[in-house]
Amino acid sequence: MTRLVLLGPPGAGKGTQAARLASRLGVPAISTGDIFRRNVTEGTELGVTAKSYMDAGEYVPDTVTNAMVADRLAEPDAVDGFLLDGYPRTADQVTQLDSMLGAQGSRLDHVVEITADTDEVVQRLTRRAQEQGRSDDTEDVVRHRLDVYTEQTAPLAQLYAERGLLVRVDGMGAMDDVTARLLAAIGVDAV
């Protein structure tokens, strides 16, 4: 039973590692992006609300995001553990997550921040953008996204460090090596 939050800048391999860790731990990897897409596709009330913001190019408000995450964490496959990717992103979301888990009589076990060299991340993301034909991920845009991540996430990392939950793991190197480091950081054998 593991309840884990995974933090990391865009391009650090967070999505890849989230899937690998969730599989190894036997818990669902829960991504807010996936939750948004699922609710929009299914036409749920929350999905319709989220879509109106997304279509306008705006951030989905915390109230909507929190409600979607609460619904997802209440599903049977997440009751005994989960890996959250992309949530929480704000101090208010941390408070809301604490409340959700408290209502279930549980709490987070670990918060893992995957760290990565900024220049390497910029290269990864601009290369990926070129391969996928995405014109929106220019070097300037990627660097801005990294700055926003640092600005928004530093306070969360500090908060979780003060609670004794944060571990930082180097996200650079071979995929298997990073996975092994992540598992070791949370006290799970890599075998």
VEXSE-182931 format. One line per field, with one value per residue (C-alpha): residue in one letter; residue number from 1; chain; x, y, z. Coordinates in Angstrom, 2 decimals. Example, Ala and Ser with C-alpha at 12.3 -4.5 7.8 and 13.67 -1.06 7.14 Angstrom:
<nodes>
residuo c(A S) $
num c(1 2) $
cadena c(A A) $
X c(12.30 13.67) $
Y c(-4.50 -1.06) $
Z c(7.80 7.14) $
</nodes>
This chain:
<nodes>
residuo c(M T R L V L L G P P G A G K G T Q A A R L A S R L G V P A I S T G D I F R R N V T E G T E L G V T A K S Y M D A G E Y V P D T V T N A M V A D R L A E P D A V D G F L L D G Y P R T A D Q V T Q L D S M L G A Q G S R L D H V V E I T A D T D E V V Q R L T R R A Q E Q G R S D D T E D V V R H R L D V Y T E Q T A P L A Q L Y A E R G L L V R V D G M G A M D D V T A R L L A A I G V D A V) $
num c(1 2 3 4 5 6 7 8 9 10 11 12 13 14 15 16 17 18 19 20 21 22 23 24 25 26 27 28 29 30 31 32 33 34 35 36 37 38 39 40 41 42 43 44 45 46 47 48 49 50 51 52 53 54 55 56 57 58 59 60 61 62 63 64 65 66 67 68 69 70 71 72 73 74 75 76 77 78 79 80 81 82 83 84 85 86 87 88 89 90 91 92 93 94 95 96 97 98 99 100 101 102 103 104 105 106 107 108 109 110 111 112 113 114 115 116 117 118 119 120 121 122 123 124 125 126 127 128 129 130 131 132 133 134 135 136 137 138 139 140 141 142 143 144 145 146 147 148 149 150 151 152 153 154 155 156 157 158 159 160 161 162 163 164 165 166 167 168 169 170 171 172 173 174 175 176 177 178 179 180 181 182 183 184 185 186 187 188 189 190 191) $
cadena c(A A A A A A A A A A A A A A A A A A A A A A A A A A A A A A A A A A A A A A A A A A A A A A A A A A A A A A A A A A A A A A A A A A A A A A A A A A A A A A A A A A A A A A A A A A A A A A A A A A A A A A A A A A A A A A A A A A A A A A A A A A A A A A A A A A A A A A A A A A A A A A A A A A A A A A A A A A A A A A A A A A A A A A A A A A A A A A A A A A A A A A A A A A A A A A A) $
X c(0.00 1.75 0.42 2.90 3.15 5.62 6.98 9.35 9.87 8.52 10.85 12.34 10.72 8.00 5.27 7.48 8.65 5.12 3.93 6.93 6.61 2.85 3.29 6.03 4.03 0.69 -1.09 -2.74 -0.77 -3.17 -2.44 -4.55 -4.25 -5.74 -8.48 -9.38 -9.46 -11.56 -14.13 -14.34 -14.73 -17.37 -19.21 -19.36 -20.55 -16.97 -15.69 -18.04 -16.90 -13.21 -13.62 -15.03 -11.82 -9.51 -11.23 -10.65 -6.96 -7.29 -6.22 -8.92 -9.72 -8.54 -12.12 -12.78 -9.39 -9.76 -13.22 -11.98 -9.02 -11.28 -13.61 -10.66 -9.10 -12.44 -12.47 -11.83 -8.43 -7.01 -8.30 -5.22 -2.67 -1.88 0.77 -0.25 1.43 0.65 -1.21 -0.88 0.52 -0.41 -0.34 -4.16 -4.16 -1.80 -4.32 -7.17 -5.25 -4.56 -8.31 -9.23 -6.81 -7.76 -11.40 -10.27 -8.16 -4.93 -2.01 0.84 3.75 6.25 6.68 9.41 10.85 12.65 15.43 16.98 19.58 17.80 19.85 19.31 15.57 15.44 17.23 14.88 11.73 12.82 13.97 10.61 8.77 10.68 10.04 6.32 6.01 5.01 5.84 4.78 7.75 10.49 13.50 12.11 8.72 10.35 12.58 9.54 7.65 10.63 10.75 7.03 7.49 10.36 8.39 5.25 6.85 9.64 7.15 5.50 8.83 9.77 6.44 6.80 10.47 9.38 6.95 9.76 8.05 10.23 13.00 14.84 16.01 18.30 16.23 19.20 20.58 19.23 15.54 16.19 18.77 16.34 13.61 16.00 16.92 13.25 12.39 15.38 14.32 10.95 12.41 11.33 13.66 14.28 14.10) $
Y c(0.00 3.14 6.67 8.68 12.10 12.48 15.96 16.94 19.48 18.99 16.69 14.98 11.66 11.92 10.34 7.42 6.83 7.21 4.34 2.18 2.84 2.31 -1.03 -2.11 -0.97 -2.34 0.99 3.22 6.13 9.06 12.01 15.16 15.44 11.96 12.80 15.95 14.09 11.24 13.59 15.65 12.52 11.07 14.41 14.49 17.68 18.38 17.55 20.06 22.71 21.90 21.92 25.45 26.66 24.55 25.73 29.32 28.55 29.10 27.01 24.80 26.27 24.41 23.72 21.72 20.00 19.10 17.63 15.51 14.21 13.46 11.46 9.54 8.76 7.35 4.75 1.17 0.75 3.78 3.01 0.98 3.21 5.46 7.51 11.11 12.80 16.48 17.02 18.86 21.93 24.63 25.02 25.05 21.72 20.31 21.31 19.79 16.55 16.37 16.75 14.08 11.59 12.52 11.77 8.28 7.87 7.83 10.06 10.29 7.93 9.72 12.74 12.18 15.01 13.94 16.42 17.07 19.32 22.30 22.34 18.59 18.99 21.85 19.65 16.72 18.79 20.74 17.46 15.85 18.88 18.59 14.83 15.32 18.40 20.62 24.25 25.41 23.91 26.31 26.72 29.99 28.40 25.35 27.54 29.58 26.38 25.29 28.67 28.44 24.90 25.98 28.96 26.93 23.72 25.02 25.96 22.51 20.72 22.83 22.11 18.36 18.49 20.13 17.24 14.74 13.29 14.65 12.71 14.01 11.62 12.37 11.85 11.85 8.67 5.39 4.75 1.58 3.36 6.17 3.66 1.81 5.10 5.99 2.60 2.78 6.28 4.96 1.80 -0.74 -3.38 -2.80 -6.56) $
Z c(0.00 -1.25 -1.58 -3.56 -5.20 -8.05 -8.76 -11.53 -14.28 -17.79 -19.69 -16.63 -17.55 -14.92 -17.06 -18.05 -14.51 -13.10 -15.30 -14.38 -10.64 -10.62 -12.36 -9.94 -6.89 -8.10 -7.78 -10.39 -11.86 -11.66 -13.91 -13.73 -17.52 -17.89 -15.38 -17.34 -20.65 -19.22 -17.67 -20.86 -23.03 -20.71 -20.60 -16.81 -15.15 -14.00 -17.49 -19.12 -16.64 -17.17 -20.96 -20.90 -19.24 -21.39 -24.61 -23.50 -22.90 -19.17 -16.19 -14.77 -11.32 -8.21 -7.16 -10.33 -10.27 -6.59 -7.17 -10.08 -8.05 -5.07 -7.33 -8.82 -5.42 -4.26 -7.05 -5.86 -7.54 -5.68 -2.20 -1.23 -2.93 -5.87 -7.58 -8.31 -11.28 -11.84 -8.58 -6.29 -8.06 -5.56 -1.78 -1.79 -3.63 -0.98 1.69 -0.30 -0.84 2.90 3.52 0.95 2.45 6.00 5.19 4.10 7.24 5.24 4.33 1.83 2.26 0.03 -2.21 -4.79 -6.82 -9.97 -10.64 -14.02 -15.60 -17.16 -20.37 -20.86 -20.31 -22.82 -25.37 -24.70 -25.06 -28.15 -29.78 -28.91 -30.32 -33.60 -33.83 -33.16 -35.36 -32.47 -33.12 -29.64 -27.79 -28.81 -26.54 -25.14 -24.39 -22.78 -20.60 -19.56 -18.63 -16.55 -14.79 -14.00 -12.71 -10.45 -9.16 -8.43 -7.21 -4.99 -2.24 -2.45 -2.29 0.73 2.43 1.93 3.00 6.27 6.78 6.21 3.12 0.29 -1.39 -4.44 -7.13 -10.07 -13.21 -15.57 -17.10 -18.38 -17.76 -15.74 -13.58 -12.79 -11.93 -9.61 -7.87 -7.44 -5.95 -3.60 -2.50 -1.32 0.20 -2.43 -3.87 -7.57 -8.28) $
</nodes>
